[in-house]
Amino acid sequence: MNPIHTANRIVLSLLALLIDGCTTAQTQRAEAAPPTATDDHHSHDKKHGYHHNFSDTEKWIKKFEDPARDKWQQPDKTIEALDIHADDKILDIGAGTGYFSLRIAKAYPQAKIYAADVEPNMIQYLRREGKKRSLANHFPLKVSGKKIKVPVKVNLILVVDTYHHIDDRIAYFSALQKQLLSNGRLAIIDFTPESPEGPPPEHRISKTNLEQEMNEAGYKLDKEITLLPYQYFLIFRPGTDRAK
């Protein structure tokens, strides 16, 4: 064999080994490195909520109505902090199993509670529970995920552990102002990034980002209630300081 050809083949083989080694090292460094701002799945997404299947009613009854939840959700203290008036009209968005709506309907028999949910099975369950508990002031309301229309304007809109599920939240809550009376309030309770409960961390929304979104939707923060260990508890009112 020609000595020159042999030498060239050796050089090419060495170059191939060198390139392969560099590629492997780069891959290993990329796998070990933390995500950057461009590929961070925890980045703030104003358009897309966390979609989950809630059709298995029995499964979610066990979870949502677990007595262990009461220790950190503190339903009685939370309802008291909402400062509900006897004849208020209240909309509970994402009512689920009625953890709050059924309690409020019982505590305020003169009030009207609209328990809104997108899941038909939950609505059926809420109807059965309202009838079983003789709560004539509790009205389950099947809604779409894009907008809500209530028969009357309300004094209070309650959104508990639901905000992170909603798509296009700025447009959604901007339109929702039409459902509020002139002195109406919007209460949002959702999980902090550090909470041991709640959705996967990448689907949680920080208090700062939530306030920013609500400002863009035309609301201003009225009050923050420091009561719950795993969630922030914020009260908003429609405002004129909407972000440009």
C-alpha positions as CSV (number, residue, x, y, z in Angstrom):
1,M,0.0,0.0,0.0
2,N,1.2,3.5,-0.8
3,P,2.8,5.0,2.3
4,I,1.1,8.4,1.6
5,H,-2.3,6.8,1.4
6,T,-1.7,4.9,4.7
7,A,-0.6,8.2,6.4
8,N,-3.7,10.0,5.2
9,R,-6.0,7.2,6.5
10,I,-4.3,7.4,9.9
11,V,-4.8,11.2,10.1
12,L,-8.5,10.9,9.1
13,S,-9.1,8.2,11.7
14,L,-7.5,10.4,14.4
15,L,-9.6,13.4,13.3
16,A,-12.8,11.3,13.5
17,L,-12.0,10.1,17.0
18,L,-11.2,13.7,18.1
19,I,-14.5,15.0,16.7
20,D,-16.5,12.2,18.2
21,G,-14.9,12.9,21.6
22,C,-15.7,16.6,21.4
23,T,-19.3,15.9,20.5
24,T,-19.8,13.5,23.4
25,A,-18.3,16.0,25.8
26,Q,-20.6,18.8,24.5
27,T,-23.6,16.5,24.9
28,Q,-22.7,15.6,28.5
29,R,-22.2,19.3,29.4
30,A,-25.6,20.2,27.8
31,E,-27.4,17.5,29.8
32,A,-25.8,18.5,33.0
33,A,-26.3,22.2,32.6
34,P,-29.4,23.9,34.1
35,P,-32.1,25.2,31.6
36,T,-31.5,28.6,30.1
37,A,-34.0,31.4,29.7
38,T,-34.8,30.2,26.3
39,D,-35.7,26.6,27.2
40,D,-36.9,27.1,30.8
41,H,-40.2,25.2,31.1
42,H,-40.9,27.2,34.3
43,S,-41.2,30.5,32.4
44,H,-44.3,32.7,32.8
45,D,-47.0,31.7,30.3
46,K,-49.9,34.1,30.2
47,K,-51.8,32.2,27.5
48,H,-51.9,28.6,28.6
49,G,-53.3,27.1,31.8
50,Y,-52.6,23.7,33.3
51,H,-55.1,21.2,31.8
52,H,-56.2,18.3,33.9
53,N,-58.9,15.6,33.6
54,F,-61.5,16.0,36.4
55,S,-64.1,13.6,35.0
56,D,-63.5,10.9,37.6
57,T,-65.7,12.5,40.2
58,E,-65.2,9.8,42.9
59,K,-61.4,10.2,42.6
60,W,-61.5,14.0,43.1
61,I,-64.1,13.8,45.9
62,K,-61.7,11.8,47.9
63,K,-58.9,14.3,47.2
64,F,-60.8,17.6,47.5
65,E,-62.9,16.5,50.5
66,D,-60.1,14.8,52.4
67,P,-60.3,16.1,56.0
68,A,-56.5,16.6,55.9
69,R,-57.1,19.4,53.4
70,D,-59.0,21.4,56.1
71,K,-55.7,21.8,58.1
72,W,-54.1,23.9,55.4
73,Q,-57.1,25.2,53.4
74,Q,-58.8,26.4,56.6
75,P,-62.2,26.8,55.0
76,D,-64.1,28.4,57.9
77,K,-61.4,31.1,58.4
78,T,-61.1,31.6,54.7
79,I,-64.9,32.2,54.4
80,E,-64.8,34.6,57.3
81,A,-62.0,36.5,55.7
82,L,-64.0,37.0,52.6
83,D,-66.3,39.4,54.5
84,I,-69.5,38.1,52.9
85,H,-72.7,40.0,53.5
86,A,-76.0,38.2,54.2
87,D,-77.6,38.8,50.8
88,D,-74.5,38.8,48.6
89,K,-74.5,37.1,45.2
90,I,-71.3,35.0,44.8
91,L,-69.7,33.2,41.9
92,D,-67.3,30.4,42.7
93,I,-65.2,29.6,39.5
94,G,-64.0,26.1,39.4
95,A,-66.2,25.0,42.2
96,G,-65.3,21.3,41.8
97,T,-66.9,19.3,44.6
98,G,-68.3,22.4,46.2
99,Y,-65.7,22.6,48.9
100,F,-66.3,26.3,49.3
101,S,-69.6,26.9,47.5
102,L,-71.6,24.4,49.6
103,R,-70.1,25.7,52.9
104,I,-70.9,29.3,51.9
105,A,-74.5,28.4,50.9
106,K,-75.0,26.8,54.2
107,A,-73.5,29.7,56.2
108,Y,-75.3,32.4,54.3
109,P,-78.9,31.1,53.5
110,Q,-80.0,34.5,52.2
111,A,-77.1,34.7,49.7
112,K,-77.1,33.2,46.2
113,I,-74.1,31.0,45.3
114,Y,-73.3,30.2,41.7
115,A,-71.0,27.2,41.6
116,A,-69.4,27.2,38.2
117,D,-67.4,24.4,36.6
118,V,-66.5,23.1,33.2
119,E,-66.8,19.4,34.1
120,P,-70.4,18.0,33.7
121,N,-69.8,15.2,36.2
122,M,-68.9,17.8,38.9
123,I,-72.1,19.8,38.1
124,Q,-74.2,16.6,38.5
125,Y,-72.5,16.0,41.8
126,L,-73.1,19.6,43.0
127,R,-76.8,19.3,42.1
128,R,-77.1,16.1,44.1
129,E,-75.3,17.6,47.1
130,G,-77.2,20.8,47.1
131,K,-80.5,18.9,47.0
132,K,-79.4,16.5,49.7
133,R,-78.4,19.4,52.0
134,S,-81.5,21.4,51.2
135,L,-79.5,24.3,49.9
136,A,-82.0,26.2,47.7
137,N,-79.5,29.1,47.4
138,H,-76.8,27.0,45.7
139,F,-76.9,27.0,41.9
140,P,-74.5,24.7,40.0
141,L,-73.6,26.3,36.6
142,K,-72.0,24.5,33.7
143,V,-69.6,26.9,31.9
144,S,-67.0,26.8,29.1
145,G,-63.3,27.3,29.7
146,K,-63.3,30.5,27.7
147,K,-65.9,32.7,29.4
148,I,-68.6,32.7,32.1
149,K,-72.0,34.2,32.0
150,V,-74.0,34.4,35.2
151,P,-77.8,35.2,35.3
152,V,-77.1,38.2,37.6
153,K,-74.2,40.4,38.5
154,V,-72.4,39.4,41.6
155,N,-70.7,41.0,44.7
156,L,-67.9,38.5,44.9
157,I,-66.1,36.2,42.5
158,L,-64.1,33.4,44.2
159,V,-61.3,31.6,42.4
160,V,-59.7,28.9,44.6
161,D,-56.9,26.7,43.2
162,T,-58.3,27.3,39.7
163,Y,-56.4,30.3,38.4
164,H,-53.5,28.2,37.1
165,H,-55.9,26.1,35.0
166,I,-57.3,29.0,33.0
167,D,-56.2,29.8,29.4
168,D,-55.6,33.4,28.2
169,R,-56.2,34.7,31.7
170,I,-55.9,38.4,30.9
171,A,-58.7,38.3,28.4
172,Y,-60.7,36.0,30.6
173,F,-60.6,38.1,33.6
174,S,-61.0,41.3,31.7
175,A,-64.3,40.0,30.3
176,L,-65.3,38.8,33.7
177,Q,-65.6,42.4,35.0
178,K,-69.0,42.5,33.3
179,Q,-70.2,40.0,35.9
180,L,-69.3,42.2,38.9
181,L,-71.4,44.8,40.6
182,S,-70.0,48.3,40.9
183,N,-68.6,47.5,44.4
184,G,-67.7,43.9,43.5
185,R,-64.6,42.1,44.5
186,L,-62.5,39.2,43.1
187,A,-60.8,36.8,45.5
188,I,-58.0,34.6,44.2
189,I,-56.4,31.9,46.2
190,D,-53.7,29.7,44.6
191,F,-50.6,27.8,45.4
192,T,-47.2,29.4,46.0
193,P,-44.2,28.0,44.1
194,E,-42.8,26.5,47.4
195,S,-46.0,24.8,48.5
196,P,-45.9,21.0,49.2
197,E,-49.5,20.9,47.8
198,G,-50.7,21.9,44.4
199,P,-50.0,21.3,40.7
200,P,-46.5,20.5,39.3
201,P,-44.1,23.4,40.1
202,E,-43.8,24.3,36.4
203,H,-47.6,25.1,36.3
204,R,-47.7,27.3,39.3
205,I,-48.0,31.1,39.0
206,S,-46.1,33.3,41.4
207,K,-48.0,36.0,43.3
208,T,-46.0,38.7,41.5
209,N,-46.9,37.3,38.0
210,L,-50.5,36.9,39.1
211,E,-50.7,40.6,40.2
212,Q,-49.2,41.7,36.9
213,E,-51.7,39.7,34.9
214,M,-54.6,41.1,37.0
215,N,-53.4,44.6,36.5
216,E,-53.3,44.0,32.7
217,A,-56.8,42.6,32.9
218,G,-58.0,45.9,34.6
219,Y,-57.9,45.1,38.3
220,K,-56.0,46.5,41.2
221,L,-55.0,44.7,44.4
222,D,-57.2,45.8,47.3
223,K,-56.0,43.5,50.0
224,E,-53.7,40.6,50.7
225,I,-54.8,38.2,53.5
226,T,-52.0,36.3,55.2
227,L,-53.8,33.3,56.5
228,L,-53.0,30.2,54.5
229,P,-49.6,28.4,54.7
230,Y,-49.5,27.0,51.2
231,Q,-51.3,29.6,49.2
232,Y,-51.5,33.4,48.6
233,F,-54.9,35.0,49.2
234,L,-55.5,38.2,47.2
235,I,-58.5,40.4,46.9
236,F,-58.9,42.6,43.7
237,R,-61.3,45.3,42.6
238,P,-61.8,46.6,39.0
239,G,-59.5,49.6,38.7
240,T,-58.7,52.4,36.3
241,D,-54.9,51.8,36.5
242,R,-54.9,49.1,33.8
243,A,-51.4,48.6,32.4
244,K,-50.9,50.0,28.9
